[in-house]
Amino acid sequence: MAARHASDHKEAVRLAWKARHVPFGTIALSILLLSGVLSTVSTVWGYGPVNSIP
């Protein structure tokens, strides 16, 4: 009976870890998108106020 409880615990730990695990591809894509947004914001901020009428 004790062996069954140990295996149940191992299975529960494995499932809990998988529920909290974030895939590497998701992290990489999020970093790529965030860097693109920050790059765009810094570029727009760098131009400053621009008068479009010559």
The 8 nearest C-alpha neighbors of each residue, nearest first, counted from 0:
[[1, 3, 2, 4, 5, 6, 7, 8],
 [0, 2, 4, 3, 5, 6, 7, 8],
 [3, 1, 5, 0, 4, 6, 7, 8],
 [2, 4, 6, 0, 1, 5, 7, 8],
 [5, 3, 7, 1, 2, 6, 8, 0],
 [4, 6, 8, 2, 3, 7, 9, 1],
 [5, 7, 9, 3, 8, 4, 10, 2],
 [8, 6, 4, 10, 5, 9, 3, 11],
 [7, 9, 11, 5, 6, 10, 4, 12],
 [10, 8, 6, 12, 11, 7, 13, 5],
 [11, 9, 13, 7, 8, 12, 6, 14],
 [10, 12, 8, 14, 13, 9, 15, 7],
 [13, 11, 15, 9, 10, 14, 16, 8],
 [14, 12, 10, 16, 11, 15, 9, 17],
 [13, 15, 17, 11, 16, 12, 18, 10],
 [14, 16, 12, 18, 17, 13, 11, 19],
 [17, 15, 13, 19, 18, 14, 20, 12],
 [18, 16, 20, 14, 19, 15, 13, 21],
 [17, 19, 15, 16, 20, 14, 21, 13],
 [20, 18, 16, 17, 21, 15, 14, 22],
 [19, 21, 17, 18, 16, 22, 15, 23],
 [22, 20, 19, 23, 25, 26, 17, 18],
 [23, 21, 25, 24, 20, 26, 27, 17],
 [22, 24, 26, 25, 27, 21, 28, 20],
 [25, 23, 27, 26, 22, 28, 29, 21],
 [24, 26, 28, 22, 23, 27, 29, 21],
 [25, 27, 29, 23, 24, 28, 30, 22],
 [26, 28, 24, 30, 29, 25, 23, 31],
 [29, 27, 31, 25, 30, 26, 24, 32],
 [28, 30, 26, 32, 31, 27, 33, 25],
 [29, 31, 33, 27, 28, 32, 34, 26],
 [30, 32, 28, 34, 29, 33, 27, 35],
 [33, 31, 35, 29, 34, 30, 28, 36],
 [32, 34, 30, 36, 35, 31, 29, 37],
 [33, 35, 37, 31, 32, 36, 38, 30],
 [36, 34, 38, 32, 33, 37, 39, 31],
 [35, 37, 39, 33, 38, 34, 40, 32],
 [38, 36, 40, 34, 39, 35, 41, 33],
 [39, 37, 35, 41, 36, 40, 34, 42],
 [40, 38, 42, 36, 37, 41, 35, 43],
 [39, 41, 37, 43, 42, 38, 44, 36],
 [40, 42, 44, 38, 39, 43, 45, 37],
 [43, 41, 45, 39, 44, 40, 38, 46],
 [44, 42, 40, 46, 45, 41, 39, 47],
 [43, 45, 41, 47, 42, 46, 40, 48],
 [46, 44, 42, 47, 43, 41, 40, 48],
 [47, 45, 43, 44, 42, 48, 49, 41],
 [46, 48, 44, 45, 49, 43, 42, 50],
 [47, 49, 46, 50, 44, 45, 43, 51],
 [50, 48, 51, 47, 46, 52, 43, 53],
 [49, 51, 52, 48, 53, 47, 46, 43],
 [50, 52, 49, 53, 48, 47, 46, 43],
 [51, 53, 50, 49, 48, 47, 46, 43],
 [52, 51, 50, 49, 48, 46, 47, 43]]
